[in-house]
């Protein structure tokens, strides 16, 4: 009888310790890697739309910001934008959301990367827009 109770206790413990909650959002929908990648791509399109063609009046308008979240830390790349033609508050909010979401994906899906950091761009101005050299 003692062995039967021990076996039942072990079985209950294993079930309780299992991953019974699927990865999901607050609506109960199950998250998938493919779905998260699609959401990240949509977030990137929104950022690109905010940046536009980085039109500015001079080099003083030109800025850059880190985009993405490498598993080792730091951004994957830098984007160039113009402070005079970009809603910088909206851009900062979207970049923060994008970077946080990608960091969450890194942890959730166990992504890895090299630990190199991209070089910060050298900003130049030409033909009425900001560009990275």
N, C-alpha and C positions, 0 to 999 in steps of 0.2 A: 504494500500500500504506500509505503514511504517513497518508493521509486516512481509510482504513478503520480503522486503529488509533485515530486521534483520534476518529472517530465512535463507535466501540465504547466508548472511555473516557468520552465525554460521556454516552452512554446509561446506562452503569453508574453514573456519578455522579448522574444525575437520579433513577434508581431508588433509590440509597442515600440521597439527600437527601429523598425523599418521605416522607410521613407513613404509614409502614407499620404503626404500632401504633395500633389503634383506642383511643379513650378507653375504659378499662375499669377494673374493680376487680381485686383480687388473685386472684379466682377465674376470671379470664378472661372474665367477662361484660362485654359492651359497655354502657357508660353512655349514657343518652340524656337530653336536657334534660327530657323529660316524666317520665322515671323519677326524675330528681333533684328535680324539683318535687314529686313525690308523696312522696319521702322527706323533703323539707323540711317538707311539710304534716304528715306523721306525727310528726316531731320537735316541731312546734309543738303538736300535740294532747297530746303527753306533757308539755310544759311547762305547758300550760293545766290539765291534770289535776293536776299537782303544786301549782299555785297555788290551784286550787279557787275558792272564793268569797272568799278573802282574809279569813277570819274571824279576828278578834283581840279582845283584851280592852281595848285602849286605843290611842291614836295612837302610843304608843311601840313598838308591834308593827309598825307600817307601814313598808314599805321599797319601793324600786323598783329596777329594773335595765334596762339597755339590751337590746333584742332586735333581732337582725338585723345585717346588715353592708352598708351602702351602698357602692357602688363607689368613691365619693369618700372614704369613711371615716365612722365613726360608726354609730350604730344607726338603724334605720328608725323605731322607736318605743320606748316604755318600758312595762314591765309593772309592775303594783302587786301586792304580795303581803304576807302577814303572816308575820313571823318566828316567831310562836308556833304557827302552824298549817301551816307549810310546812317540809319537809325542805330546809333552805337549802343543805346540801352537795350533795344530789342536784340541786337547782335550778341551782346554780352550774355543776355538771358538764354538765348538759344545755344550759344557755345557752352555755357555751364551745363545745360540740360544734356546736350550731345555728349560732352566729355564724361559726365556722371553716368549716363546710360551705357556708354562703351566700357567704362570701368566696371560697372555691374556685370556686363556680359563677360568681360575677362574673367571675373571671379566665378560666375555661374557656369560657364562652359570650359573653364580651365585653359584659356588661351595662354600662349607663351609668345615671346618675341625676343629679338636680340635687345640688348640694353643700350644700344647706341641712341644718341639724340640727334635730331635733325639740326642742321645749321640754321641759325636765325637768318632770315633773308636780308639782303642789302636792298633797301628801297630806292627806287629811281622814279622819276616822273618824266613822262613823254607822251606826246599826242593827247594831252588832256586827261591822262589817267595814271594811276599808281600801279607800278609793276615791281616784281622782285627780279633782281639781277641774277 
